[in-house]
Amino acid sequence: MSASLVPLVAIAALAGTDDRLPGLVVTSPVPDGFEGFGAIAADGRLAEVRSEVAVGALKLTPDHDAFAVRDALMAAGVLTRAVNPQTLTWCPPLVITDEQIDRVVDAVAAALG
């Protein structure tokens, strides 16, 4: 099985047991626990926060470079991908803890200044 399919397969396996994943559709724009990104967006440091199933994206404001922010996050121990100069993506593991989510959100806030 392709490694890229593993997260999708894990979500499909949980769909029947987790009422937060009815029909594999995430009804909230941000996964549980990542609401802190909304606060960063509200203060103007993020242009958009979006999520679809197990993939999330942060669209940065024009004054931030996604590649520089990615480098700062990597230095802080947070793995992300810069897919273009304004967008970071992430695929959090299904077993991520609240403390790890807080670490990600705090690192993003620090990297954006």
C-alpha positions in Angstrom: 0.0 0.0 0.0 1.3 3.4 -0.9 2.4 5.5 2.2 0.3 8.4 1.0 -2.8 6.3 1.4 -2.2 5.3 5.0 -3.8 8.4 6.6 -6.8 8.0 4.3 -7.2 4.3 5.2 -6.9 5.1 8.9 -9.6 7.7 8.6 -11.8 5.3 6.7 -11.3 2.7 9.4 -12.3 5.2 12.1 -15.3 6.5 10.1 -17.6 3.8 11.4 -16.5 4.3 15.0 -16.0 8.0 15.3 -19.1 10.2 15.1 -16.9 13.2 14.3 -16.3 11.6 10.8 -19.8 10.9 9.4 -19.3 9.7 5.8 -15.7 10.9 5.9 -16.7 14.6 5.8 -15.3 16.9 8.4 -18.1 19.4 9.2 -15.9 21.9 11.0 -13.4 24.0 9.1 -10.6 23.2 11.6 -10.0 19.9 13.2 -10.8 19.6 16.9 -8.1 21.2 19.0 -6.7 23.4 16.3 -9.1 26.3 17.1 -6.0 28.3 18.1 -5.3 28.9 14.4 -8.6 30.8 14.4 -7.2 33.2 17.0 -4.1 33.7 14.9 -6.2 34.5 11.9 -8.5 36.8 13.9 -5.5 39.0 14.8 -4.5 39.2 11.1 -1.5 37.0 11.0 -3.2 34.3 8.9 -5.3 35.0 5.8 -7.2 31.7 5.9 -7.3 28.4 7.8 -8.9 25.4 6.1 -9.1 21.7 6.5 -10.4 18.7 4.6 -10.5 15.3 6.3 -6.8 14.8 7.4 -5.1 17.7 5.6 -5.1 21.3 6.8 -3.8 24.4 5.2 -2.7 27.8 6.5 -2.8 30.7 4.0 -0.4 33.3 5.1 -0.8 37.1 4.8 1.3 38.7 2.0 3.9 39.9 4.5 4.9 36.4 5.4 6.8 33.9 3.3 5.7 30.3 3.8 9.2 28.9 3.1 10.7 31.1 5.9 7.9 30.2 8.3 8.3 26.5 7.5 12.0 26.8 8.3 11.2 28.5 11.6 8.7 25.8 12.4 11.1 23.0 11.5 13.7 24.6 13.9 11.0 24.5 16.6 10.4 20.8 15.9 7.1 21.2 14.0 6.8 19.4 10.7 4.9 21.2 7.9 5.1 21.7 4.1 5.3 25.0 2.3 3.5 24.3 -1.0 3.8 27.8 -2.4 5.0 31.2 -1.1 1.8 31.8 0.9 0.5 28.3 2.0 1.6 25.8 4.6 0.0 22.4 4.8 -0.1 19.8 7.6 -1.4 16.3 8.1 -1.7 15.8 11.9 -1.6 12.2 13.1 -4.9 10.8 14.3 -3.2 10.2 17.7 -2.0 13.7 18.2 -2.4 14.9 21.8 -3.8 18.2 23.0 -0.3 19.2 24.3 1.1 18.5 20.8 -1.6 20.6 19.2 -0.9 23.4 21.6 2.8 23.2 20.7 2.0 23.4 16.9 -0.3 26.4 17.4 2.2 28.2 19.7 5.0 27.5 17.2 3.0 28.9 14.3 2.1 32.0 16.4 5.8 32.6 17.3 7.0 32.0 13.7 4.5 34.6 12.4 5.6 37.1 15.0 
